[in-house]
Amino acid sequence: MKKVLLTFAAAGLLIGTTSCRETTEESAETTIESAAEDTEDNLEAAGDEIEAAGEEMEQEVEDEVNDADDM
């Protein structure tokens, strides 16, 4: 009888430990995916800002060239 109870207790412990690992693994995977999405969004936003700054700089240079030609 003791062997049966010990076997069930060991099986329960093993299943409980495995379940926790899967939950932790899923949580870590979700966190990694979320971080990757955030990084992608931030890189896109930075790229948009760099492009807008480049366009603004280009316009300012054109304005300066036009002002210099008018002199």
C-alpha positions as CSV (number, residue, x, y, z in Angstrom):
1,M,0.0,0.0,0.0
2,K,2.8,2.4,0.8
3,K,4.4,1.7,-2.6
4,V,1.1,2.6,-4.3
5,L,0.8,5.9,-2.4
6,L,4.4,6.8,-3.0
7,T,4.0,6.1,-6.7
8,F,1.0,8.4,-6.9
9,A,2.7,11.1,-4.9
10,A,5.8,10.9,-7.1
11,A,3.6,11.0,-10.3
12,G,1.7,14.0,-8.9
13,L,5.0,15.8,-8.1
14,L,6.4,15.0,-11.6
15,I,3.2,16.2,-13.4
16,G,3.0,19.3,-11.2
17,T,6.7,20.2,-12.0
18,T,6.2,19.5,-15.7
19,S,3.1,21.7,-15.8
20,C,4.9,24.6,-14.1
21,R,7.8,24.3,-16.6
22,E,5.4,24.5,-19.6
23,T,3.7,27.5,-18.0
24,T,7.0,29.2,-17.5
25,E,8.1,28.3,-21.0
26,E,4.9,29.7,-22.5
27,S,5.3,32.9,-20.4
28,A,8.8,33.4,-21.5
29,E,7.9,32.8,-25.1
30,T,5.1,35.4,-24.9
31,T,7.4,37.9,-23.3
32,I,10.0,37.4,-26.0
33,E,7.4,37.8,-28.8
34,S,6.1,40.9,-27.1
35,A,9.6,42.4,-26.8
36,A,10.2,41.6,-30.5
37,E,7.0,43.3,-31.6
38,D,7.9,46.3,-29.4
39,T,11.3,46.5,-30.9
40,E,10.0,46.3,-34.4
41,D,7.4,49.0,-33.7
42,N,10.1,51.2,-32.2
43,L,12.5,50.7,-35.1
44,E,9.7,51.6,-37.6
45,A,8.9,54.8,-35.6
46,A,12.6,55.7,-35.5
47,G,12.9,55.1,-39.2
48,D,9.9,57.3,-39.9
49,E,11.4,60.1,-37.7
50,I,14.8,59.8,-39.5
51,E,13.1,60.0,-42.9
52,A,11.1,63.0,-41.9
53,A,14.2,64.7,-40.5
54,G,16.0,64.0,-43.8
55,E,13.2,65.5,-45.8
56,E,13.1,68.5,-43.6
57,M,16.9,69.0,-44.0
58,E,16.6,68.6,-47.7
59,Q,14.0,71.3,-47.9
60,E,16.1,73.6,-45.7
61,V,19.1,73.1,-48.0
62,E,17.0,73.8,-51.1
63,D,15.7,77.0,-49.4
64,E,19.2,78.1,-48.6
65,V,20.4,77.4,-52.2
66,N,17.5,79.3,-53.6
67,D,18.2,82.2,-51.2
68,A,21.9,82.2,-52.3
69,D,20.8,82.2,-55.9
70,D,18.6,85.3,-55.3
71,M,21.5,87.3,-54.0
